[in-house]
Amino acid sequence: MEALRQVSGVAAPMLQINIDTDQIIPATFLGGTDAKGYGAHLFHGQRFLADGRPNPEFVLNRPPYDHAQILLADRNFGCGSSRERAPKALREFGFRAVIAPSFGGIFYNNCFRNGIVPVELPIEPVRLLASEVEASGGANPVTVDLDALRVTSPRGAAFAFAVPETLRQMLLHGVDEIALTLSRQADIDAFRTADRVRRSWAY
């Protein structure tokens, strides 16, 4: 997994409540080993009309939002099943962060495992971010800083957020949970080896 410390770019406002995982990517799409297929099916029912043509009214079909790296969402984003296909679809479409007032719990954890930062902010800052983004037509970036745990709006307003430290370290170092555990064990073993040299009498 690629290490992630900061995302700064186009933010797409899509303030809809209770977006479940089957709205993010249809349950009928299995994906298989074709990872790129996930991104093609992201919000399929909204991005495409019944005849298969792109829906010109949907935000992710309109420049510059069609190249967004940050999604501005509403309450309970990613509720529903525990399938990992939803964050995979977001990642393959180009998103690296989702900002929302609340998330479905399993979806939230799966974001970290798929290289996406899920940022929880109160609804007021989310709406302020959306209004500033829309005022600039998406031209002015939003920044999510995983080092500083801070979101910066297009006009410079800053908002702090919190994430579980272990999950944060996974993204910062681009490792999965097993690799993170093994690296910590390696650090422990190195400390013990050095300590035996320094304080041999204690052993």
Phi and psi in degrees as GROMACS dihedral restraints (atoms count N, CA, C in turn):
[ dihedral_restraints ]
;  ai    aj    ak    al  type     phi  dphi    fc
    3     4     5     6     1   -70.0    20    10
    4     5     6     7     1   134.5    20    10
    6     7     8     9     1   -64.1    20    10
    7     8     9    10     1   146.8    20    10
    9    10    11    12     1  -137.3    20    10
   10    11    12    13     1   119.2    20    10
   12    13    14    15     1  -116.4    20    10
   13    14    15    16     1   -32.1    20    10
   15    16    17    18     1  -152.1    20    10
   16    17    18    19     1   141.7    20    10
   18    19    20    21     1  -121.8    20    10
   19    20    21    22     1   124.9    20    10
   21    22    23    24     1  -138.3    20    10
   22    23    24    25     1   117.2    20    10
   24    25    26    27     1   176.3    20    10
   25    26    27    28     1  -160.5    20    10
   27    28    29    30     1   -66.3    20    10
   28    29    30    31     1   133.1    20    10
   30    31    32    33     1  -111.8    20    10
   31    32    33    34     1   132.3    20    10
   33    34    35    36     1  -103.7    20    10
   34    35    36    37     1   117.3    20    10
   36    37    38    39     1   -81.4    20    10
   37    38    39    40     1   124.8    20    10
   39    40    41    42     1  -141.6    20    10
   40    41    42    43     1    71.9    20    10
   42    43    44    45     1   -84.9    20    10
   43    44    45    46     1    82.0    20    10
   45    46    47    48     1  -122.2    20    10
   46    47    48    49     1   136.5    20    10
   48    49    50    51     1   -81.3    20    10
   49    50    51    52     1   145.4    20    10
   51    52    53    54     1    59.5    20    10
   52    53    54    55     1    50.6    20    10
   54    55    56    57     1   -78.1    20    10
   55    56    57    58     1   110.0    20    10
   57    58    59    60     1   -89.2    20    10
   58    59    60    61     1   172.9    20    10
   60    61    62    63     1   -67.2    20    10
   61    62    63    64     1   -25.5    20    10
   63    64    65    66     1   -76.8    20    10
   64    65    66    67     1   -16.1    20    10
   66    67    68    69     1   -84.2    20    10
   67    68    69    70     1   -29.9    20    10
   69    70    71    72     1   -69.5    20    10
   70    71    72    73     1   -48.1    20    10
   72    73    74    75     1  -144.6    20    10
   73    74    75    76     1   129.4    20    10
   75    76    77    78     1   -60.0    20    10
   76    77    78    79     1   143.9    20    10
   78    79    80    81     1   -63.2    20    10
   79    80    81    82     1   -24.4    20    10
   81    82    83    84     1   -76.0    20    10
   82    83    84    85     1   -14.7    20    10
   84    85    86    87     1   -92.8    20    10
   85    86    87    88     1   117.1    20    10
   87    88    89    90     1   -92.8    20    10
   88    89    90    91     1   -31.5    20    10
   90    91    92    93     1    85.1    20    10
   91    92    93    94     1   -44.5    20    10
   93    94    95    96     1    60.6    20    10
   94    95    96    97     1  -135.2    20    10
   96    97    98    99     1   -95.6    20    10
   97    98    99   100     1    -1.3    20    10
   99   100   101   102     1   -84.4    20    10
  100   101   102   103     1    87.0    20    10
  102   103   104   105     1   -60.8    20    10
  103   104   105   106     1   -35.8    20    10
  105   106   107   108     1   -64.3    20    10
  106   107   108   109     1   -23.8    20    10
  108   109   110   111     1   -63.8    20    10
  109   110   111   112     1   -26.5    20    10
  111   112   113   114     1   -61.6    20    10
  112   113   114   115     1   -48.4    20    10
  114   115   116   117     1   -62.8    20    10
  115   116   117   118     1   -34.7    20    10
  117   118   119   120     1   -66.4    20    10
  118   119   120   121     1   -25.8    20    10
  120   121   122   123     1  -100.7    20    10
  121   122   123   124     1     5.4    20    10
  123   124   125   126     1   -61.3    20    10
  124   125   126   127     1   127.6    20    10
  126   127   128   129     1    48.2    20    10
  127   128   129   130     1    41.1    20    10
  129   130   131   132     1   -56.1    20    10
  130   131   132   133     1   -42.1    20    10
  132   133   134   135     1   -67.2    20    10
  133   134   135   136     1   -18.4    20    10
  135   136   137   138     1  -103.5    20    10
  136   137   138   139     1   -31.3    20    10
  138   139   140   141     1   -76.0    20    10
  139   140   141   142     1   -23.2    20    10
  141   142   143   144     1  -124.6    20    10
  142   143   144   145     1   145.9    20    10
  144   145   146   147     1   -81.8    20    10
  145   146   147   148     1   173.5    20    10
  147   148   149   150     1   -59.7    20    10
  148   149   150   151     1   -30.2    20    10
  150   151   152   153     1   -88.1    20    10
  151   152   153   154     1     6.1    20    10
  153   154   155   156     1    92.8    20    10
  154   155   156   157     1    -8.6    20    10
  156   157   158   159     1   -76.4    20    10
  157   158   159   160     1   148.7    20    10
  159   160   161   162     1   -59.8    20    10
  160   161   162   163     1   140.2    20    10
  162   163   164   165     1   -81.9    20    10
  163   164   165   166     1   111.0    20    10
  165   166   167   168     1   -68.0    20    10
  166   167   168   169     1   -15.7    20    10
  168   169   170   171     1   -85.8    20    10
  169   170   171   172     1   -15.8    20    10
  171   172   173   174     1   -81.5    20    10
  172   173   174   175     1   135.7    20    10
  174   175   176   177     1   -57.4    20    10
  175   176   177   178     1   -40.2    20    10
  177   178   179   180     1   -75.5    20    10
  178   179   180   181     1    -4.2    20    10
  180   181   182   183     1   -95.7    20    10
  181   182   183   184     1    -3.4    20    10
  183   184   185   186     1  -108.9    20    10
  184   185   186   187     1   131.1    20    10
  186   187   188   189     1   -64.0    20    10
  187   188   189   190     1   145.7    20    10
  189   190   191   192     1   -88.4    20    10
  190   191   192   193     1     5.2    20    10
  192   193   194   195     1   -65.9    20    10
  193   194   195   196     1   -19.1    20    10
  195   196   197   198     1   -71.0    20    10
  196   197   198   199     1    -7.1    20    10
  198   199   200   201     1  -121.2    20    10
  199   200   201   202     1    30.0    20    10
  201   202   203   204     1   -70.0    20    10
  202   203   204   205     1   147.1    20    10
  204   205   206   207     1  -108.6    20    10
  205   206   207   208     1   -14.4    20    10
  207   208   209   210     1  -129.5    20    10
  208   209   210   211     1   132.7    20    10
  210   211   212   213     1  -106.6    20    10
  211   212   213   214     1   127.1    20    10
  213   214   215   216     1   -97.6    20    10
  214   215   216   217     1   113.4    20    10
  216   217   218   219     1  -120.1    20    10
  217   218   219   220     1   178.4    20    10
  219   220   221   222     1  -110.7    20    10
  220   221   222   223     1  -167.8    20    10
  222   223   224   225     1   -60.1    20    10
  223   224   225   226     1   143.8    20    10
  225   226   227   228     1    62.0    20    10
  226   227   228   229     1    39.9    20    10
  228   229   230   231     1   -71.3    20    10
  229   230   231   232     1   132.0    20    10
  231   232   233   234     1    82.2    20    10
  232   233   234   235     1    22.0    20    10
  234   235   236   237     1   -72.7    20    10
  235   236   237   238     1   166.9    20    10
  237   238   239   240     1   112.6    20    10
  238   239   240   241     1  -142.9    20    10
  240   241   242   243     1   -73.0    20    10
  241   242   243   244     1   174.5    20    10
  243   244   245   246     1   -95.3    20    10
  244   245   246   247     1     9.2    20    10
  246   247   248   249     1   -60.7    20    10
  247   248   249   250     1   139.2    20    10
  249   250   251   252     1   -80.6    20    10
  250   251   252   253     1    -5.2    20    10
  252   253   254   255     1   -62.6    20    10
  253   254   255   256     1   -30.9    20    10
  255   256   257   258     1   -64.0    20    10
  256   257   258   259     1   -55.0    20    10
  258   259   260   261     1   -64.8    20    10
  259   260   261   262     1   -30.9    20    10
  261   262   263   264     1   -62.6    20    10
  262   263   264   265     1   -41.2    20    10
  264   265   266   267     1   -63.7    20    10
  265   266   267   268     1   -43.4    20    10
  267   268   269   270     1   -59.2    20    10
  268   269   270   271     1   -45.5    20    10
  270   271   272   273     1   -64.0    20    10
  271   272   273   274     1   -45.1    20    10
  273   274   275   276     1   -70.0    20    10
  274   275   276   277     1   -24.5    20    10
  276   277   278   279     1   -74.8    20    10
  277   278   279   280     1   -24.9    20    10
  279   280   281   282     1   128.0    20    10
  280   281   282   283     1    -3.2    20    10
  282   283   284   285     1   -76.9    20    10
  283   284   285   286     1   142.3    20    10
  285   286   287   288     1  -122.9    20    10
  286   287   288   289     1    -5.2    20    10
  288   289   290   291     1  -152.5    20    10
  289   290   291   292     1   146.2    20    10
  291   292   293   294     1  -127.3    20    10
  292   293   294   295     1   127.0    20    10
  294   295   296   297     1  -110.5    20    10
  295   296   297   298     1   124.9    20    10
  297   298   299   300     1  -154.0    20    10
  298   299   300   301     1   159.1    20    10
  300   301   302   303     1   -69.2    20    10
  301   302   303   304     1   -27.3    20    10
  303   304   305   306     1  -161.7    20    10
  304   305   306   307     1   159.4    20    10
  306   307   308   309     1  -131.4    20    10
  307   308   309   310     1   157.8    20    10
  309   310   311   312     1   -64.9    20    10
  310   311   312   313     1   134.8    20    10
  312   313   314   315     1   -60.5    20    10
  313   314   315   316     1   -45.5    20    10
  315   316   317   318     1   -72.1    20    10
  316   317   318   319     1   -38.1    20    10
  318   319   320   321     1   -59.1    20    10
  319   320   321   322     1   -43.1    20    10
  321   322   323   324     1   -55.6    20    10
  322   323   324   325     1   -48.7    20    10
  324   325   326   327     1   -67.6    20    10
  325   326   327   328     1   -37.4    20    10
  327   328   329   330     1   -67.3    20    10
  328   329   330   331     1   -24.4    20    10
  330   331   332   333     1   -59.5    20    10
  331   332   333   334     1   -47.8    20    10
  333   334   335   336     1   -60.3    20    10
  334   335   336   337     1   -37.8    20    10
  336   337   338   339     1   -72.9    20    10
  337   338   339   340     1   -11.1    20    10
  339   340   341   342     1  -119.7    20    10
  340   341   342   343     1    17.4    20    10
  342   343   344   345     1    79.2    20    10
  343   344   345   346     1    29.6    20    10
  345   346   347   348     1  -124.2    20    10
  346   347   348   349     1   140.0    20    10
  348   349   350   351     1   -93.5    20    10
  349   350   351   352     1   117.1    20    10
  351   352   353   354     1   -92.2    20    10
  352   353   354   355     1   116.8    20    10
  354   355   356   357     1  -107.8    20    10
  355   356   357   358     1   119.8    20    10
  357   358   359   360     1   -95.0    20    10
  358   359   360   361     1   119.5    20    10
  360   361   362   363     1  -130.5    20    10
  361   362   363   364     1   151.8    20    10
  363   364   365   366     1   -57.6    20    10
  364   365   366   367     1   158.4    20    10
  366   367   368   369     1   -61.0    20    10
  367   368   369   370     1   -34.3    20    10
  369   370   371   372     1   -62.1    20    10
  370   371   372   373     1   -49.4    20    10
  372   373   374   375     1   -61.7    20    10
  373   374   375   376     1   -35.4    20    10
  375   376   377   378     1   -63.1    20    10
  376   377   378   379     1   -43.2    20    10
  378   379   380   381     1   -69.1    20    10
  379   380   381   382     1   -34.3    20    10
  381   382   383   384     1   -64.1    20    10
  382   383   384   385     1   -43.6    20    10
  384   385   386   387     1   -59.0    20    10
  385   386   387   388     1   -44.9    20    10
  387   388   389   390     1   -63.2    20    10
  388   389   390   391     1   -41.0    20    10
  390   391   392   393     1   -67.5    20    10
  391   392   393   394     1   -38.2    20    10
  393   394   395   396     1   -69.0    20    10
  394   395   396   397     1   -37.9    20    10
  396   397   398   399     1   -63.5    20    10
  397   398   399   400     1   -47.3    20    10
  399   400   401   402     1   -65.9    20    10
  400   401   402   403     1   -34.9    20    10
  402   403   404   405     1   -62.7    20    10
  403   404   405   406     1   -30.9    20    10
  405   406   407   408     1   -96.3    20    10
  406   407   408   409     1     4.0    20    10
  408   409   410   411     1    65.1    20    10
  409   410   411   412     1    24.7    20    10
  411   412   413   414     1    83.1    20    10
  412   413   414   415     1    -0.1    20    10
  414   415   416   417     1   -72.5    20    10
  415   416   417   418     1   -32.4    20    10
  417   418   419   420     1   -93.9    20    10
  418   419   420   421     1   131.3    20    10
  420   421   422   423     1   -78.1    20    10
  421   422   423   424     1   157.2    20    10
  423   424   425   426     1  -105.5    20    10
  424   425   426   427     1   143.3    20    10
  426   427   428   429     1  -120.7    20    10
  427   428   429   430     1   129.7    20    10
  429   430   431   432     1  -112.3    20    10
  430   431   432   433     1   115.2    20    10
  432   433   434   435     1  -106.7    20    10
  433   434   435   436     1   109.3    20    10
  435   436   437   438     1   -78.1    20    10
  436   437   438   439     1   -23.0    20    10
  438   439   440   441     1   -69.0    20    10
  439   440   441   442     1   -50.0    20    10
  441   442   443   444     1   -88.5    20    10
  442   443   444   445     1    -7.7    20    10
  444   445   446   447     1    52.9    20    10
  445   446   447   448     1    57.6    20    10
  447   448   449   450     1  -144.8    20    10
  448   449   450   451     1   140.1    20    10
  450   451   452   453     1  -108.9    20    10
  451   452   453   454     1   133.4    20    10
  453   454   455   456     1  -116.6    20    10
  454   455   456   457     1   128.7    20    10
  456   457   458   459     1   -78.8    20    10
  457   458   459   460     1   168.3    20    10
  459   460   461   462     1   -56.2    20    10
  460   461   462   463     1   -30.1    20    10
  462   463   464   465     1   -98.4    20    10
  463   464   465   466     1     9.7    20    10
  465   466   467   468     1    97.0    20    10
  466   467   468   469     1     1.3    20    10
  468   469   470   471     1   -69.1    20    10
  469   470   471   472     1   140.0    20    10
  471   472   473   474     1  -117.9    20    10
  472   473   474   475     1   139.7    20    10
  474   475   476   477     1  -133.5    20    10
  475   476   477   478     1   128.8    20    10
  477   478   479   480     1   -83.9    20    10
  478   479   480   481     1   148.0    20    10
  480   481   482   483     1  -139.6    20    10
  481   482   483   484     1   166.7    20    10
  483   484   485   486     1  -127.7    20    10
  484   485   486   487     1   145.6    20    10
  486   487   488   489     1  -139.0    20    10
  487   488   489   490     1   155.1    20    10
  489   490   491   492     1   -58.3    20    10
  490   491   492   493     1   133.9    20    10
  492   493   494   495     1   -61.7    20    10
  493   494   495   496     1   -40.2    20    10
  495   496   497   498     1   -62.4    20    10
  496   497   498   499     1   -43.3    20    10
  498   499   500   501     1   -67.4    20    10
  499   500   501   502     1   -36.1    20    10
  501   502   503   504     1   -62.1    20    10
  502   503   504   505     1   -43.0    20    10
  504   505   506   507     1   -64.0    20    10
  505   506   507   508     1   -33.7    20    10
  507   508   509   510     1   -57.6    20    10
  508   509   510   511     1   -45.2    20    10
  510   511   512   513     1   -72.7    20    10
  511   512   513   514     1   -42.6    20    10
  513   514   515   516     1   -60.2    20    10
  514   515   516   517     1   -34.9    20    10
  516   517   518   519     1  -105.4    20    10
  517   518   519   520     1    -2.4    20    10
  519   520   521   522     1    64.6    20    10
  520   521   522   523     1    40.5    20    10
  522   523   524   525     1  -126.6    20    10
  523   524   525   526     1   159.3    20    10
  525   526   527   528     1   -88.6    20    10
  526   527   528   529     1   179.9    20    10
  528   529   530   531     1   -64.4    20    10
  529   530   531   532     1   -37.1    20    10
  531   532   533   534     1   -66.3    20    10
  532   533   534   535     1   -46.3    20    10
  534   535   536   537     1   -63.0    20    10
  535   536   537   538     1   -37.5    20    10
  537   538   539   540     1   -64.3    20    10
  538   539   540   541     1   -42.4    20    10
  540   541   542   543     1   -63.1    20    10
  541   542   543   544     1   -44.2    20    10
  543   544   545   546     1   -65.4    20    10
  544   545   546   547     1   -38.3    20    10
  546   547   548   549     1   -65.1    20    10
  547   548   549   550     1   -37.9    20    10
  549   550   551   552     1   -67.2    20    10
  550   551   552   553     1   -38.1    20    10
  552   553   554   555     1   -64.1    20    10
  553   554   555   556     1   -37.6    20    10
  555   556   557   558     1   -63.9    20    10
  556   557   558   559     1   -39.6    20    10
  558   559   560   561     1   -63.5    20    10
  559   560   561   562     1   -41.5    20    10
  561   562   563   564     1   -63.6    20    10
  562   563   564   565     1   -45.2    20    10
  564   565   566   567     1   -63.2    20    10
  565   566   567   568     1   -39.9    20    10
  567   568   569   570     1   -65.1    20    10
  568   569   570   571     1   -40.1    20    10
  570   571   572   573     1   -62.7    20    10
  571   572   573   574     1   -45.0    20    10
  573   574   575   576     1   -63.3    20    10
  574   575   576   577     1   -39.6    20    10
  576   577   578   579     1   -63.5    20    10
  577   578   579   580     1   -45.7    20    10
  579   580   581   582     1   -66.5    20    10
  580   581   582   583     1   -37.0    20    10
  582   583   584   585     1   -67.2    20    10
  583   584   585   586     1   -34.2    20    10
  585   586   587   588     1   -63.3    20    10
  586   587   588   589     1   -33.8    20    10
  588   589   590   591     1   -72.3    20    10
  589   590   591   592     1   -44.0    20    10
  591   592   593   594     1   -70.0    20    10
  592   593   594   595     1   -39.1    20    10
  594   595   596   597     1  -128.9    20    10
  595   596   597   598     1    57.8    20    10
  597   598   599   600     1   -57.5    20    10
  598   599   600   601     1   -31.3    20    10
  600   601   602   603     1   -62.3    20    10
  601   602   603   604     1   -27.7    20    10
  603   604   605   606     1   -75.5    20    10
  604   605   606   607     1   -17.4    20    10
